[in-house]
Amino acid sequence: MDYGLAGKQVLITGGATGIGRAIASVFLAEGADVTVSGISASEVEDAIAILGTRCRGIAGDLTADGEAERLYAFAKSHRTVDILINNIGIFEVRDFFETTDEHWFRYFDVNVMTGVRMSRLVLKDMLARGEGSVVFISSESAVKPQPWMAHYGAMKTCLLGLSRSLAELTKGTRVRVNTILPGPTNTEAVRRYHQEIADEKGTTRDTVVSDYFDETEPTSLIRRMIEPEEVARSVVHLAASPHLNGMAMRAEGGTIRAIL
């Protein structure tokens, strides 16, 4: 399907690794130019080497003062940003009673405020010209929170409200703001996490994943991890389809046991 993305620029925060890099790859395949950010210069350089010459990137910590502005200026120096993907996020399994205020504020700063900072800059320009698209990467945990990472689920729920609020600003324009809710995704970070569990239990990673769907995600209909490329294709569809606005798209393999 041709989404008409040739000549468009996509800015993806956290686009140097994981789901973000997969999103970058699919946008590039659709003819767009891509700017990615990453936390270190080495991971950005590695991403550019993999993704090719139509990908540009810059390293920076978007929780630090001035870094969102620096990233946006870098992207704009190439051309107008047509699509913004707010992808940055961290996760960690942590007992609620051992999760300190510091942890809560850290998760809010990384998982919510990075998207706020970037949208405050990019969406304002999109509204001024009357065209553009913003997608927030949330999670199934936004509506199906798990007790072992309440801090993570709460931040992803926050993104749903933020995204819908910003979508209300776009009424009557060709600007759109949406959110996607991926399920358990087979990223490098998740694979490392599963391997750590396997090493602790003296078993294999495949067994850990199988047990996960038996014990932790029994509502999953597809009964497997979702590949980053699968999430990426859904993100591109959501970002590029002019009739989709103000929505939260589920891409979680049926783990959310609801019809809406």
Rosetta blueprint (number, residue, H / E / L):
1 M L
2 D L
3 Y L
4 G L
5 L L
6 A L
7 G L
8 K L
9 Q E
10 V E
11 L E
12 I E
13 T L
14 G L
15 G L
16 A L
17 T L
18 G H
19 I H
20 G H
21 R H
22 A H
23 I H
24 A H
25 S H
26 V H
27 F H
28 L H
29 A H
30 E L
31 G L
32 A L
33 D E
34 V E
35 T E
36 V E
37 S E
38 G E
39 I L
40 S L
41 A H
42 S H
43 E H
44 V H
45 E H
46 D H
47 A H
48 I H
49 A H
50 I H
51 L H
52 G L
53 T L
54 R L
55 C E
56 R E
57 G E
58 I E
59 A E
60 G L
61 D L
62 L L
63 T L
64 A L
65 D L
66 G L
67 E H
68 A H
69 E H
70 R H
71 L H
72 Y H
73 A H
74 F H
75 A H
76 K H
77 S L
78 H L
79 R L
80 T L
81 V L
82 D L
83 I E
84 L E
85 I E
86 N E
87 N L
88 I L
89 G L
90 I L
91 F L
92 E L
93 V L
94 R L
95 D L
96 F H
97 F H
98 E H
99 T L
100 T L
101 D H
102 E H
103 H H
104 W H
105 F H
106 R H
107 Y H
108 F H
109 D H
110 V H
111 N H
112 V H
113 M H
114 T H
115 G H
116 V H
117 R H
118 M H
119 S H
120 R H
121 L H
122 V H
123 L H
124 K H
125 D H
126 M H
127 L H
128 A H
129 R H
130 G L
131 E E
132 G E
133 S E
134 V E
135 V E
136 F E
137 I E
138 S L
139 S L
140 E H
141 S H
142 A H
143 V L
144 K L
145 P L
146 Q L
147 P H
148 W H
149 M H
150 A H
151 H H
152 Y H
153 G H
154 A H
155 M H
156 K H
157 T H
158 C H
159 L H
160 L H
161 G H
162 L H
163 S H
164 R H
165 S H
166 L H
167 A H
168 E H
169 L L
170 T L
171 K L
172 G L
173 T L
174 R E
175 V E
176 R E
177 V E
178 N E
179 T E
180 I E
181 L E
182 P E
183 G L
184 P L
185 T E
186 N L
187 T L
188 E H
189 A H
190 V H
191 R H
192 R H
193 Y H
194 H H
195 Q H
196 E H
197 I H
198 A H
199 D H
200 E H
201 K H
202 G L
203 T L
204 T L
205 R H
206 D H
207 T H
208 V H
209 V H
210 S H
211 D H
212 Y H
213 F H
214 D H
215 E H
216 T L
217 E L
218 P L
219 T L
220 S L
221 L L
222 I L
223 R L
224 R L
225 M L
226 I E
227 E L
228 P H
229 E H
230 E H
231 V H
232 A H
233 R H
234 S H
235 V H
236 V H
237 H H
238 L H
239 A H
240 A H
241 S L
242 P L
243 H L
244 L L
245 N L
246 G L
247 M L
248 A E
249 M E
250 R E
251 A E
252 E L
253 G L
254 G L
255 T L
256 I L
257 R L
258 A L
259 I L
260 L L
